[in-house]
Amino acid sequence: MGVLLALVAYPAAALSDAAQEVERGRALAERNCGMCHATGRTDASKYRGAPAFRDLHLRYDVEALGEALAEGILTGHPAMPEFRFAPDEVISMIHYLRSIQSRQETSLPKPPIRVR
């Protein structure tokens, strides 16, 4: 009976961990990026040229953004500050970005997020 309980509890615990990563990524995105970008599923960007995070898959491979988040995001316009996130923050941000993309990927499992 104990083994059965452990097998049933494991997916719930993993789901909880994933939900925590998504929530942490949401908070990081809102705090660091929400002053210009739309960081949710339906909000509008406050800065006209800032892409909505839910549509980043139209411009970038969301999975590949981890390196840029870790090494620093630099852009060609002076209004955007440079951001660098710690490896655990990058993982949370990618989990969040995955969760809000307007075009959801297939239900196949995603590869683990690697941060260099």
N, C-alpha and C positions, 0 to 999 in steps of 0.2 A: 504494500500500500504506500509506503514512504517513497519508493521509486516512482510510482505513478503520479503521486502528488508533485514530486520534483519535476517530472516531465511536463506536467500541466502548468506549473508555475514558471518554468523557464521562459516560454514565449512571452508571457505577460511581463516578466522582468525585462526582457530584451526590448519589448515594445516601449516600456516605460523609459528605458535608457535612450532609445531613439527619440521619443517624444521630448525628453529633457534636452537632447542635443538640438532639436529643431527650435525649441523655445529659447534656448540660450542664443542660438544664431539669430533668431528674430530680434531679441533684445539688443544684440550687438549691431545688427543692421539698422535698427531704428535709431539707436544712440549715435552711431558714427556716420550714418549715411542718409538718414531720414530728413535731414535739413534740406536736401536737394532732390534725392531720389524717392520715387514711390517704392516703398519696401514691402508692401502688402499685396494681397490678391486683387484689390479693386481701387486703391487710392491713386491719386494723380501726383506726378512729380512736381515739386515746388519750383524747380529750376527747369526752364523750358528744354534745355538740351540734355538733361539727365535721363538716361533710359530707365524705365520701370524695371525693377529687379525681376518681376514675373516674366519679362520678355527677354531676359539676358540670353536665353538659348538661341535667339534669332541672330545675335552678334557673336557669341562666344560658345565654346564647349564649356558648360558649367563645371564639369569635372576637372577641367584644366585650369580653372581659376585659382585653385589652391596655391600654386606656386606664386602667382601674382599677389595674392593676399598676404602670403608670408614674407615675400621679399620687398613689398611696397608697391602700391599702385600709383603710378605716375601718369599724368595726362598732359596733353598739349595746352590746356587752358589754365591760367594762373589761379582761378577761383577755387579749384579743387585741391584740398590739402593732401599731403602724402599720408597714406595709411599703411601700417604694418601690424599684422595680427600675430599673436603667439600661435604655435602649432595646434594647441587644443581649441583656440578660437577659430582657426581656419576650418577645422573639422566641423565645428558647430555651424559656421557660416555656410559651408557647402551643403550640409544636411538641410539647412533652412532653404537655401536657394533651390535645391532639388524639390523641396516640398511645395514651392509656390509657382513653378514654371507653368505658364499658360498652356503649353503643349506638354502634357504628361507623357513620359516615356512608357514603354511596355512594362508589364508587371514583372519582368525578369529582375532578379536581384542585381543591385548596383555593385560595382567593384569597390573594395575598401578604398578609403580616401588616404592618399599618401602625401605627406608633407616633407619636403626636403630640408 
